[in-house]
């Protein structure tokens, strides 16, 4: 099993863009960064690092903070998400420079950025990504680009030697003269355009590397709430134990473990204040919560190696055999045993964990509740017996 890191980048960045409410932000920043890198004559190895760093530059944003999204002015918020992104990328089997580039992508030429680094101490690649990021934030995509070119180029010129590196600014001014640059940015298929620009010697993860990536993603998601800080970790271990009990081969067992790690990736679009609310959720808030498995399947289905199995196992974890689940109201004939295993393990893990509104339940109580769910036709005895063996 080999997974393209480029495909992972595209899928995860798509989810981040949805969470931020900014259409195709990561592909736009990546596209601008690559075009600037080309004009600046950077070597292929540097372009490759910038490609990955630009796609991942906002990976540290795990909740849509409207104040940050609309302005990028709050340096504390900027610093926090840069650090989270840096810590996440350090866990991955990627070039260490990529994490550094992400960490410092909110630094300015004069040292007025998130960490107070100036142009001499900030990686040149970070300075490229910073300008690309600011250009995308400044552009109003509801209006034609040709009505904004003069205003944007004048603004960038005004900030030359203050916020932005003069060398990079000159490259942007050259780039801004090309109609194709703006037309590509406005193209609804920009993500495909950027994917076509991926490095020739693209990085691929094997199953062990994918496990590390999935675990790192799960930590980002689970840390959105103090009540779920080990949720995906524990669930993934339980489904892996069940896979071994079933006698599944190593690859299938590890794929099921990856599904466990990533089953809640759709929660990246759910605001923290809803996840951590102590009182009863409003009708609107419950609809938002219920959307997360939809986004889990949507995003994981964009990864070719996942779309036929892992995407379903992870995305169907709130479906029930009596069609009372969500978001697709799937039934017994549409849910595989592995779908149901992830689902029943999710219920068990949720019951034994603390929640804002209650303490975690004892194992015996949790199993008793799930036994009642089996009797009421939500799960089958088959997956329940496997769960009991795994946790006993």
C-alpha positions, 0 to 999 in steps of 0.5 A: 500500500502506497499513498501519495503525500500529494493526495493527502495534502489536497484532501486534508487542505480541502477540509481545512479550507471548509473549516475556515470558510475560505474556498480553495485557500491552500491550493491558491497559496500553493499556486502563488508560492510555486509561481513565485518560486519559479520566477525566483529561480529556486532549485527543484528540491526547494520548490518541492519543500515549498509545495508541501509547506504551502499546502500544509501551511494552515494545518494548525488551524483545527477550528474556524476562528472567524477573527483570525480567518477574516483578518490574520491580524491577531499575532497570538492566534497566528503564532499558536496555529504556526506552532501547532502546524510545526509540531504536527509536521515534525511527527511526519516522515518529511523533510524537517525544513517543511515544518520550519517553513510552516512555523515561520510563515507569519513572519514579516520582513521588518520583524513585526510578525508572530515570532518577531523574526525579520528577513535575516532570520526567517527562512526565505521559503516562509517569506514566499508563502507569507506573501502568497497567503496575504495576496489570497486573503486580500483578493476579493474573489466575488469581484473580477481580478482585473478590477483589483490588480492595481490596488493589490500591486500598489499595496504590495509595493507599499509594504515592500521592505516593511512586510515583504522581502523586496526580492519576492515583491519584484517577482510578484510584480512580474507575475501580476502582469500575466493574465494566466496567473489571475485566470488560474487563481479564479479557475474553479479547477485550480486544485487540479492545476496545482496537483499537476504541478506536484514534484516529479519525484513525489513522496509516497507513504507506506503503511507504517508511515501512513499510520504515523500520519494518521495518528498525528492527525488524530491528535490534532482532532482529539485535542479540540476538546479536553474530553476526547484527547485520547478518543481516536487513539483508544478507538484505533487500538480497540479496532486493531485488537478486533482485527487481530481476533478476527485473523485479518492480515497485517495490511487489513488490520493496519488499514482498520487502525487508520480508519480508527485514527481518522474516523473523526477527521470531519470534526475539524469543521465543528467549532470547539464551543459546540464540541465542549458545550456543557448544556444541551445542544440547540437544534442547529448545533446538533445538525453541525455535530451530525455533519462530521461523519459526512466530511470524514467520508468526503475527505477520505474518499478523495484519497484513491488508496482510501476510497474503497474501504477506509473512507467507508469504515471511518465515514459510516461510524454513526450509521446503524443497521436499523437506518436510525443513524446518520448522515446517510441512513444506511441499513444492515445490507449496506453496512459491512462488518468492519463499518459496524466494528468502527461504529460500535467501538466509537460508542463504547469509547464515547461511553467510557470517556468523560464528557462536558455533561457527565463523567465516564461510565464504568466498562460494565455499564458501557457494555450493558448499554451497548447490549441494549442497543443490540437488543433494540436492533442498532447493532448485531451480536457479531460485532458486540461479541468481538468488542467484548473480547477486545476490551475484556 
